[in-house]
């Protein structure tokens, strides 16, 4: 029915967090009926389930998540401190950092956080500018006769390394941009 498999004869628990007034009222009701709170709650569950049958056809759509859905998480003691610390080190809100961690875990191509992507894009622009300037220098070196011959040999190698770095950075930026902008078809 709901995908939960339990051993025959086993029991499960349901936890609720009533206000103090609700708790006191429920305890008084159970006492007035000569029942424990647990027994009264069990009867209440039976009564609700009896009067509200589960729509088996509609149940399969119950687990679907809409874009922008919010969830609540309960962290283990101490994890919140570490989450905030790591988020702070990356210059992010801790909630944004947690969402990025979840996204990275559930997606096949996790994007990097937008702030880091922006820094990478700035780095790509700077490396491109360095490459252009090195090309200008290489042009001037090739025209000059009074240049150290070692520079004529080393400069093309440096230019090649800068171009490889630029291409690599460009690919990382491209993949992350696509990942942030595209819908995850498999998850729907």
N, C-alpha and C positions, 0 to 999 in steps of 0.2 A: 504494500500500500504506500508507505512513505520511504521505503528503502532502508529502514532501520531493522536490523536483524537481531533478535534477542533469543537467548536460550529459553527453552520451555521452563516455566515456573520462576523465572527471574523477574526482578522488579526494577523499575527505573525511578528516578526522582525528578520532580519539577520544583524549581526554586522561584520564589516570588519575593519582592521587596515592598511590602505594604507600609503605609505610614503607621506611626504608633497608634493613631486613632483607629485605623482599619484593623490592625492586629488585635487591639483590645476588643473591638466590636465582634470580630470573628471568634475570638476566644470565648466571649460571653455567649454568643449564639451556640457554639459547640457545647458549652457547659449546660446551657438551658435545655439542650436536647439529650444530655447524658452521653455525649460523644467526645472523643478526643478531637483536637483540631485536625489531625492527620486523617482520621476517619471521616470527618465532615467534609474535608477537601476531596477525599476519594469519592464520596457520594455526589458531590457537586460536579466533579469531572464526569462521572458516569451519566449524570442527568443531562449535562450539556452535550455530551457525545450522542446520547440517545435521541435528543431532540434536534440535533444538527448533523445529519449524516454527511460524510465526506463525499464530495463530488469527484469521483475517480477520474473522469475525463478532464476536469479542470485542474487536477492536482499536478499534472506534468508541467503546467505553465507557472506554478507557484514559485519555483526556484529561479525563474528568469530575472535577470538584473537589467534595469534600464540604465542608460548612460547618465552619469552624474549621481548615481545612487550613493547615499551615505551609509557608512557602517560604523558601528561602535566596537572598540576593542578593549579588552581588559588585559593589561600587561601584568607580568609577574613582578613581584616587589623588586625594586631596584632597576628594572629595565627602562623605566621612563627617564631616569637620570642619564643612562647611557645613550638613549635615543636622542635626548636633548643635546647632550655633549657632541655626539657625532654630527647632528644637524647643524649645530653652531659652527663646528669646524669647517663645514661645507658652505656656510653662509646661507642656510635655509631655515625656514620655520620647521619645527619638529613634525608637524602634521604633514607638511609637504614632503619632508624626507621619508616619513613612514609610507606615504602614498607611493613615492618613487620606489621604495624597497619592494612593496607589494607588486607594483607594476613590473619591476625587473624580475621578480620571482615567477609571475604567472605568464609572462609573454615570452615568445621565442626570440624576439629581438628587442631587448630592453633598451630604452633610450637613456641617455645620461640626463641629469637634472638640467633644466633650461639655463640656469645661471652658469653652469659649467660649459654648456654648449655655446653660450654667448662668449665666454672667455676663449674657448677653442676657436671660434670664428674670428675673434680679434687676433689671436695668434696666427691664424691662417693669413689674414690680411697683412700682418707684419712680416711674415716669412716671404710672402709674395713680393712685398716692397723690397726686402733684402735681395731677393733673387733678381729683380729688375735692376737694382743698383749694381750688383755684381756683374751683370751682363754689360752694363755701361762701362764698368772698370775693365772688363775683359776686352771690350772693343778698343779702349784706349791703349791697353797693354799690347794688343796685337799690332797696333799702328806704330808703336814706339820702338826704336832700336836700342835705347839705353835702359832697358829693363832687365832686372835680374832674371836669368834663364829659368831658375827654379820657380819663380812666380808664374811664368808662362806655362809650366807643367802642372803646378798645384792648383791654379785658378780653375781650369776646366773640371778638375775632380771635385772641388768645393761647389762649383755651380751644379754639377750633377747630383751631389748629396742634398743640396738645398732643394732642387727640383723634386727629388724623390720624397723628401720630407713634406713638401708642399702638396704633392699628389696624395700622400698617405693621410695628411690632415684633412684634405678636401673630401676624401672618401669617408672618413669618420664623421665629419659634419653632415655629409649627404645622407648617410645611413640613419643618423640620429634625427635629422630633420624629417625624413620620410616616416620614421617610426613614430614621432610625435604627431604628425599630421594625418596618418592613415588610420582607418578603423581596423580593428582586429577582427577579421572575418571569421576565424575559427572560434572565437570566444562567444559569438552570437548564436 
